[in-house]
Structures are given as C-alpha cells and as structure tokens.
Amino acid sequence: MNEYIWKYIAELPTPGFFVTADIMHEGEEFPVDIKAFIIDKLALIGTGIPARKFTFHSDGWRIHLTFFPTDRVVDERYALKNKMIKWRKYKK
C-alpha cells in the first residue's frame, strides 16, 4: 500500500511544491483524508507560515510530509544529503 500512497501523493496537484512522504506507521486502509490535509497545508503555506514539514495522523497512519518549493534551491536543512550522511553513520 505504501507505493500506492506515494504515487497518489505524487500525482496530487501541488502547484509550486514537490511533496515527499515518509511513512512512519501504516494503517489498515487507505488514508482518504490525506488529500484534504495536503491542500490545507498548501493553503497555510500560501498565507506565509514558514513551516514546510507536517505530520499526517489518521486511522493508524502517521506520515511525515515535507513541502519543497520548486522555484528555488532546497534549504540546506532539508537536503537529502543530510539524511544520507546520518544513515551512513548509523550503518557502520
């Protein structure tokens, strides 16, 4: 089901943003309210809040969503390379 959720999120219209999803805990059924959650967070970002990371909770699901703007370079704190460096440290 994870692949289906990632595909679903990737196909949602999120003008100006690329959204990543890190599934922390899986529920039993597809989280139908995730679309409304993402649309709500895009609206909040549009009002000027600086947050770009949000956690979706519903019916056993816990999904960390990060909204990356598509019109500029990703802020260093969100860069994937930081995750890779941390992962390599823990794998040793």
PyMOL CGO cylinders between C-alpha atoms (Angstrom):
from pymol import cmd
from pymol.cgo import CYLINDER

trace = [
    CYLINDER, 0.00, 0.00, 0.00, 2.94, 2.37, 0.61, 0.3, 1, 1, 1, 1, 1, 1,
    CYLINDER, 2.94, 2.37, 0.61, 3.76, 2.57, -3.09, 0.3, 1, 1, 1, 1, 1, 1,
    CYLINDER, 3.76, 2.57, -3.09, 0.14, 3.40, -3.86, 0.3, 1, 1, 1, 1, 1, 1,
    CYLINDER, 0.14, 3.40, -3.86, 0.16, 6.22, -1.29, 0.3, 1, 1, 1, 1, 1, 1,
    CYLINDER, 0.16, 6.22, -1.29, 3.44, 7.65, -2.63, 0.3, 1, 1, 1, 1, 1, 1,
    CYLINDER, 3.44, 7.65, -2.63, 2.06, 7.54, -6.18, 0.3, 1, 1, 1, 1, 1, 1,
    CYLINDER, 2.06, 7.54, -6.18, -1.20, 9.14, -5.05, 0.3, 1, 1, 1, 1, 1, 1,
    CYLINDER, -1.20, 9.14, -5.05, 0.66, 12.00, -3.32, 0.3, 1, 1, 1, 1, 1, 1,
    CYLINDER, 0.66, 12.00, -3.32, 2.99, 12.47, -6.29, 0.3, 1, 1, 1, 1, 1, 1,
    CYLINDER, 2.99, 12.47, -6.29, 0.01, 12.85, -8.64, 0.3, 1, 1, 1, 1, 1, 1,
    CYLINDER, 0.01, 12.85, -8.64, -1.82, 15.42, -6.49, 0.3, 1, 1, 1, 1, 1, 1,
    CYLINDER, -1.82, 15.42, -6.49, -1.70, 18.95, -7.88, 0.3, 1, 1, 1, 1, 1, 1,
    CYLINDER, -1.70, 18.95, -7.88, 0.63, 20.89, -5.57, 0.3, 1, 1, 1, 1, 1, 1,
    CYLINDER, 0.63, 20.89, -5.57, 1.50, 24.00, -7.59, 0.3, 1, 1, 1, 1, 1, 1,
    CYLINDER, 1.50, 24.00, -7.59, 4.88, 25.38, -6.64, 0.3, 1, 1, 1, 1, 1, 1,
    CYLINDER, 4.88, 25.38, -6.64, 5.79, 22.45, -4.39, 0.3, 1, 1, 1, 1, 1, 1,
    CYLINDER, 5.79, 22.45, -4.39, 7.18, 18.95, -4.55, 0.3, 1, 1, 1, 1, 1, 1,
    CYLINDER, 7.18, 18.95, -4.55, 5.88, 16.88, -1.63, 0.3, 1, 1, 1, 1, 1, 1,
    CYLINDER, 5.88, 16.88, -1.63, 7.78, 13.99, -0.08, 0.3, 1, 1, 1, 1, 1, 1,
    CYLINDER, 7.78, 13.99, -0.08, 6.14, 11.45, 2.22, 0.3, 1, 1, 1, 1, 1, 1,
    CYLINDER, 6.14, 11.45, 2.22, 7.92, 9.41, 4.86, 0.3, 1, 1, 1, 1, 1, 1,
    CYLINDER, 7.92, 9.41, 4.86, 5.54, 6.73, 6.15, 0.3, 1, 1, 1, 1, 1, 1,
    CYLINDER, 5.54, 6.73, 6.15, 6.30, 6.22, 9.82, 0.3, 1, 1, 1, 1, 1, 1,
    CYLINDER, 6.30, 6.22, 9.82, 3.36, 3.99, 10.74, 0.3, 1, 1, 1, 1, 1, 1,
    CYLINDER, 3.36, 3.99, 10.74, 0.92, 2.16, 8.50, 0.3, 1, 1, 1, 1, 1, 1,
    CYLINDER, 0.92, 2.16, 8.50, -2.82, 1.94, 8.94, 0.3, 1, 1, 1, 1, 1, 1,
    CYLINDER, -2.82, 1.94, 8.94, -5.16, -0.76, 7.71, 0.3, 1, 1, 1, 1, 1, 1,
    CYLINDER, -5.16, -0.76, 7.71, -6.93, 1.15, 4.93, 0.3, 1, 1, 1, 1, 1, 1,
    CYLINDER, -6.93, 1.15, 4.93, -6.03, 3.92, 2.50, 0.3, 1, 1, 1, 1, 1, 1,
    CYLINDER, -6.03, 3.92, 2.50, -5.99, 7.32, 4.27, 0.3, 1, 1, 1, 1, 1, 1,
    CYLINDER, -5.99, 7.32, 4.27, -8.71, 9.04, 2.24, 0.3, 1, 1, 1, 1, 1, 1,
    CYLINDER, -8.71, 9.04, 2.24, -8.32, 12.34, 4.09, 0.3, 1, 1, 1, 1, 1, 1,
    CYLINDER, -8.32, 12.34, 4.09, -4.66, 12.83, 3.11, 0.3, 1, 1, 1, 1, 1, 1,
    CYLINDER, -4.66, 12.83, 3.11, -5.63, 14.90, 0.05, 0.3, 1, 1, 1, 1, 1, 1,
    CYLINDER, -5.63, 14.90, 0.05, -7.57, 17.39, 2.19, 0.3, 1, 1, 1, 1, 1, 1,
    CYLINDER, -7.57, 17.39, 2.19, -4.65, 17.51, 4.64, 0.3, 1, 1, 1, 1, 1, 1,
    CYLINDER, -4.65, 17.51, 4.64, -2.18, 18.38, 1.87, 0.3, 1, 1, 1, 1, 1, 1,
    CYLINDER, -2.18, 18.38, 1.87, -4.49, 21.00, 0.36, 0.3, 1, 1, 1, 1, 1, 1,
    CYLINDER, -4.49, 21.00, 0.36, -4.93, 22.55, 3.81, 0.3, 1, 1, 1, 1, 1, 1,
    CYLINDER, -4.93, 22.55, 3.81, -1.18, 22.72, 4.38, 0.3, 1, 1, 1, 1, 1, 1,
    CYLINDER, -1.18, 22.72, 4.38, -0.61, 24.29, 0.96, 0.3, 1, 1, 1, 1, 1, 1,
    CYLINDER, -0.61, 24.29, 0.96, -3.16, 26.96, 1.91, 0.3, 1, 1, 1, 1, 1, 1,
    CYLINDER, -3.16, 26.96, 1.91, -1.31, 27.61, 5.18, 0.3, 1, 1, 1, 1, 1, 1,
    CYLINDER, -1.31, 27.61, 5.18, 2.00, 27.93, 3.34, 0.3, 1, 1, 1, 1, 1, 1,
    CYLINDER, 2.00, 27.93, 3.34, 0.28, 30.35, 0.97, 0.3, 1, 1, 1, 1, 1, 1,
    CYLINDER, 0.28, 30.35, 0.97, -0.64, 32.57, 3.94, 0.3, 1, 1, 1, 1, 1, 1,
    CYLINDER, -0.64, 32.57, 3.94, 3.05, 32.90, 4.79, 0.3, 1, 1, 1, 1, 1, 1,
    CYLINDER, 3.05, 32.90, 4.79, 3.74, 30.40, 7.56, 0.3, 1, 1, 1, 1, 1, 1,
    CYLINDER, 3.74, 30.40, 7.56, 7.39, 29.28, 7.40, 0.3, 1, 1, 1, 1, 1, 1,
    CYLINDER, 7.39, 29.28, 7.40, 6.74, 25.61, 8.24, 0.3, 1, 1, 1, 1, 1, 1,
    CYLINDER, 6.74, 25.61, 8.24, 7.36, 23.08, 5.48, 0.3, 1, 1, 1, 1, 1, 1,
    CYLINDER, 7.36, 23.08, 5.48, 7.16, 19.84, 7.48, 0.3, 1, 1, 1, 1, 1, 1,
    CYLINDER, 7.16, 19.84, 7.48, 3.85, 18.44, 8.69, 0.3, 1, 1, 1, 1, 1, 1,
    CYLINDER, 3.85, 18.44, 8.69, 2.72, 15.13, 10.17, 0.3, 1, 1, 1, 1, 1, 1,
    CYLINDER, 2.72, 15.13, 10.17, -0.48, 13.50, 8.97, 0.3, 1, 1, 1, 1, 1, 1,
    CYLINDER, -0.48, 13.50, 8.97, -2.30, 11.32, 11.56, 0.3, 1, 1, 1, 1, 1, 1,
    CYLINDER, -2.30, 11.32, 11.56, -5.40, 9.31, 10.69, 0.3, 1, 1, 1, 1, 1, 1,
    CYLINDER, -5.40, 9.31, 10.69, -6.74, 5.78, 11.24, 0.3, 1, 1, 1, 1, 1, 1,
    CYLINDER, -6.74, 5.78, 11.24, -3.41, 4.35, 12.33, 0.3, 1, 1, 1, 1, 1, 1,
    CYLINDER, -3.41, 4.35, 12.33, -1.36, 6.22, 9.73, 0.3, 1, 1, 1, 1, 1, 1,
    CYLINDER, -1.36, 6.22, 9.73, 1.47, 8.56, 10.60, 0.3, 1, 1, 1, 1, 1, 1,
    CYLINDER, 1.47, 8.56, 10.60, 3.09, 10.17, 7.57, 0.3, 1, 1, 1, 1, 1, 1,
    CYLINDER, 3.09, 10.17, 7.57, 5.69, 12.93, 7.64, 0.3, 1, 1, 1, 1, 1, 1,
    CYLINDER, 5.69, 12.93, 7.64, 5.20, 15.27, 4.68, 0.3, 1, 1, 1, 1, 1, 1,
    CYLINDER, 5.20, 15.27, 4.68, 7.78, 17.82, 3.54, 0.3, 1, 1, 1, 1, 1, 1,
    CYLINDER, 7.78, 17.82, 3.54, 6.87, 20.54, 1.04, 0.3, 1, 1, 1, 1, 1, 1,
    CYLINDER, 6.87, 20.54, 1.04, 9.80, 21.60, -1.15, 0.3, 1, 1, 1, 1, 1, 1,
    CYLINDER, 9.80, 21.60, -1.15, 9.37, 24.76, -3.26, 0.3, 1, 1, 1, 1, 1, 1,
    CYLINDER, 9.37, 24.76, -3.26, 10.06, 24.15, -6.94, 0.3, 1, 1, 1, 1, 1, 1,
    CYLINDER, 10.06, 24.15, -6.94, 11.22, 27.69, -7.70, 0.3, 1, 1, 1, 1, 1, 1,
    CYLINDER, 11.22, 27.69, -7.70, 14.41, 27.74, -5.64, 0.3, 1, 1, 1, 1, 1, 1,
    CYLINDER, 14.41, 27.74, -5.64, 17.23, 25.61, -4.28, 0.3, 1, 1, 1, 1, 1, 1,
    CYLINDER, 17.23, 25.61, -4.28, 16.28, 23.39, -1.35, 0.3, 1, 1, 1, 1, 1, 1,
    CYLINDER, 16.28, 23.39, -1.35, 17.27, 24.82, 2.02, 0.3, 1, 1, 1, 1, 1, 1,
    CYLINDER, 17.27, 24.82, 2.02, 20.32, 23.01, 3.44, 0.3, 1, 1, 1, 1, 1, 1,
    CYLINDER, 20.32, 23.01, 3.44, 18.38, 21.68, 6.45, 0.3, 1, 1, 1, 1, 1, 1,
    CYLINDER, 18.38, 21.68, 6.45, 16.02, 19.77, 4.14, 0.3, 1, 1, 1, 1, 1, 1,
    CYLINDER, 16.02, 19.77, 4.14, 18.63, 18.43, 1.73, 0.3, 1, 1, 1, 1, 1, 1,
    CYLINDER, 18.63, 18.43, 1.73, 18.58, 14.69, 1.12, 0.3, 1, 1, 1, 1, 1, 1,
    CYLINDER, 18.58, 14.69, 1.12, 22.34, 14.53, 1.54, 0.3, 1, 1, 1, 1, 1, 1,
    CYLINDER, 22.34, 14.53, 1.54, 21.88, 15.17, 5.27, 0.3, 1, 1, 1, 1, 1, 1,
    CYLINDER, 21.88, 15.17, 5.27, 19.71, 12.06, 5.54, 0.3, 1, 1, 1, 1, 1, 1,
    CYLINDER, 19.71, 12.06, 5.54, 22.26, 10.01, 3.63, 0.3, 1, 1, 1, 1, 1, 1,
    CYLINDER, 22.26, 10.01, 3.63, 25.09, 11.15, 5.90, 0.3, 1, 1, 1, 1, 1, 1,
    CYLINDER, 25.09, 11.15, 5.90, 23.08, 10.26, 9.01, 0.3, 1, 1, 1, 1, 1, 1,
    CYLINDER, 23.08, 10.26, 9.01, 22.13, 6.89, 7.53, 0.3, 1, 1, 1, 1, 1, 1,
    CYLINDER, 22.13, 6.89, 7.53, 25.75, 6.04, 6.76, 0.3, 1, 1, 1, 1, 1, 1,
    CYLINDER, 25.75, 6.04, 6.76, 26.82, 6.93, 10.32, 0.3, 1, 1, 1, 1, 1, 1,
    CYLINDER, 26.82, 6.93, 10.32, 24.24, 4.53, 11.78, 0.3, 1, 1, 1, 1, 1, 1,
    CYLINDER, 24.24, 4.53, 11.78, 25.02, 1.71, 9.32, 0.3, 1, 1, 1, 1, 1, 1,
    CYLINDER, 25.02, 1.71, 9.32, 28.66, 1.39, 10.47, 0.3, 1, 1, 1, 1, 1, 1,
]
cmd.load_cgo(trace, "trace")
